[in-house]
C-alpha cells in the first residue's frame, strides 16, 4: 500500500474526473493521500476533499507563487482551516526564486509567518524550495523545534545532511526517475529509510515512462521502484516504510 504525501487533487486539471479518479485509489493500492493547498481557496478545496474521502488528508497554506493573493482575510481563513481535524500540516509553503526573484523579502516574511503558525498549532510543515536553498536553510535554522518535509527535494547532499540531522524528512517524486537525476540519487543514497517520503506532486512531475502526461497517485510504483534500486531494497519495503514515515510525520493513526 502506498502513501502519496503530496498530490494536488484540488487542481483544475482534475475537474473532469476528480471524484471517479479518487474513487479508484484504494483499488490501486493507494492507502493515503495528503492534498496541500496553495492559497485560501485551494486549501479550502483540499479540506473539502478530505471530508469526502476517508483516505485523503489536507494541508493548508500560501505557496510563494501565490504571494499576490495574500490578504489578512485569507490568512485568517488558513488559520480556521488548519483547525479542521483532517488538516495534518501547514503547506505548501516556502520560497521560489525560479520564476520571480524580485520579491524575496516578501516571500521570506510569508514563509516565516506560516512557520510560526505551524509551531503555534503544533503541526508539521510542507516546504517548497525552488532555487532558494540558502535562504530556506537560513530560515528553518531559526526554528529548531519545527519539523516537516522538504517536498520534491532538489538541494545538495550537504544541505540534506543538515536537514536530516535536524529531524526533517525529504520528499521524492517523479524526477527521481529522470535520466539527469544524478544529484537526486546522491541524496537518496544518504537519506535513511526512516526519513524518506514518496509523493507525486500530481498533476505535475509524471515519472518515466509517463513524462508529459497528467500525473496521479497510481504512478507511485514507478517512483518506488527507482528508489528501491538506489537503496538496494525491495519495492515492497520502500512502500511500507515510506507509508509508516508519512503516518508518523503527519500523525495519522
N, C-alpha and C positions, 0 to 999 in steps of 0.2 A: 504494500500500500504506500502511496506517495503523499507528501505534504508539499503543496505549491505555496511557498511562503510569500509570493509576490505576483499577483495577477490582477489586471485592471478590467474586471468584467463589467464595470460601470461605463467603460469606454463606448463611444458611439459605434465603433467597429463591430460591436456585438448586438446592435439594436435589432437586427433582422431575426436573430435566432437565440438570443441570450437565455431564455427560460429553457428551451429544449436542450441547448448545449450543456448548461449546468446540470440539467436532469440526467445527462449521460455520465457524469463524472464518477459516481460511486461504482458503476458498472465497468468503468475503465481503470479502476484501481486507485483513483484519486480520493484519498480519505479526508483531506482537509485543504482549505484554501484561505489565504489572507488577501483581501482586496484593499489596497491602500488608496485613500483619497488624495487628490492633488489641490483641492480648494474646498470651500464650504459646500458647494453644490455636489461635487463628485464624492466628497466624504459622506454627505447625507445619502447619496445613492448607494454607496458601499454598505452603509449601515442597513439600508432598506433590503439589500440583497441578503445580508447576514440574517435578517429577520425571517426571510422567506425560505432560506436553505440552511438546514441544521449544520452542514459541514463547512459553511462559509463564515468567516470572521472578518471584521473590518479594522482598518487603521484610519486615522483622520489627521489632516494637517494641510499645510500650504507648501506645495512644491516651489522651488526657487523660480521656475519659469512662470509661475502664476503670481509673481510679486505685484503686478499691476492690478490684480483683482482684490488685493488685500484691503480690508476695512475693519474698523473696530467691531462693527456688527458681525462681519464674517468670522473674526477671531472669537467673538463670544459664542457664535454658533459652533465652532470647532470645540470649544470647551464643553458645551452642552452635549454634543455628540460623543465626546470622549467618555462621558459618564454612562453610556449605554453598556449593558452587561456583555455584549458581544464585540465591543471595541477593545482590542488587545494591545494596541500600540499607538504612538503618535508618529505619523508618517504618511506620505513620503515627504521628507523634509531634507534640507541640506543646502549645497552650493552647486551652481552650474555656471561655469565661465565659458562654455563651448560656444554658445550662440551669442551671448552678450556679456562682456566683462566690464560694462560701463556702470553697473550698479552694484559693485562688490560690497560696499559698506551697508547698503540696504539689505542685501541678501544675508550678510553676516548677522545683522540685527534681528531679522526674522528668524534665522536659524537658532540664535541664542534664546530668543523668546520662546520658541517651541520646545527647546531642550529643557528650559526651566519649567514649562508646563508639564512635560513628561515627568520630571523629578517631583513636582508638586503632586501629581496624580499617581505616582509610583508605577509608571508604565514604561516599557522599553521603547526605543525609537528605531525607525527605519530610515537610514541615511542615504540620500542621493549625493554622490560626489563625482562630478564630471569636470575634468581639467581644473580641479580646485583642491588637490590633495594636501598641499601645505597648509592652506587656510582651514580646511576641515580638521586636520590633526591639531592645529593650534587651538581651535575652539573646543574640541571634545576633551583635550587635555585639561581644560578649565573645569570640567565636570566629572571628576574621578568616580563619583558614585553612580554615574549613568551607565546603562548597558543597552545594547541593541545590536543591529546588524548593519554593516556597510553593504547595501544592496548592489548587485552586479559589480562586484569588487573589481576595480581597474587600477589600483595603486601598485606600488612596488612591493617586493618581498620584504624589504626593510620596514616599510610602513605597516605591512600586515603583521610582522612580528611584534611591533609595539602594540597594535590593536589587540592582538591575541593575549599579550601579557596583561592588558588592562581588562580582559574579560569579555571582549567583543566577539561577535560572530561574523563570518564572511559569507555572502550570498553568491552563488554561482549559477549561471543560466546559459542560454544558447551560445554566446560567444566562446564558451569553453570548447565547443566542437569545431570552431573555425580553424583553418589552416595556419593563420597568423597568430594563434593564441599561445605563443611560447611563454610570454610573461605570466599569463594566467596559469599555465601548467606549473611554472616555478612556484607560484603562490600556493597552488593546490598541494604541491609536494611537502610544503612546510606546515600546512594547515592541519591541525589534529582533527581526527574524525568527529570528536565531540564539539567542534566549533564550526561545523560546515552545514550550511543550509542550501537547499535546492529551490530554484524559482524559475519561472518562465518569463516574467515581465509581459505577459500577454496583454494586448495582441502583438507586441513587438518582439524583436530578437529571436525569431524562429531558429531552431538549431538545424545544422546539417542533418538530413538532406532536404530540409523544407524551407531554406532561406528564401525570402521574398514572398512567402505566404503568410496569411494570418496565423498567429501563434495561439495555442491554448494549452491547458494543463495536461491534455492527453499526450503531449510531446515530451513530457518529463523523462520517459525511458531513454531517449537519445542522450540527454544530459547526464543521467545517472550512469549509463554505460561508459561514457567518456571519463567521468570522474573515477569510476571503478578501475578503468585501465591505468590511469595515472597513479592511483593509490594502491594498486595491487590487491584489490579486494573484489568481492563479488558484487554484482549489481543489487542483489537482494540485501546484502549487508549495508550498502550505501543508502538504499531507500529506507531501510529500517532505522538506521542511526540518524539520518538527517531528519526523519519524521520525529524521532524522540527529541532531537535538538530543538526543533521548532515548537513542540509542545512545551518544552522546558522554558524557552525564552519567552513565549507568549502566554505561559501559564494556562494552557488548555489541558484539562484533565482527560 
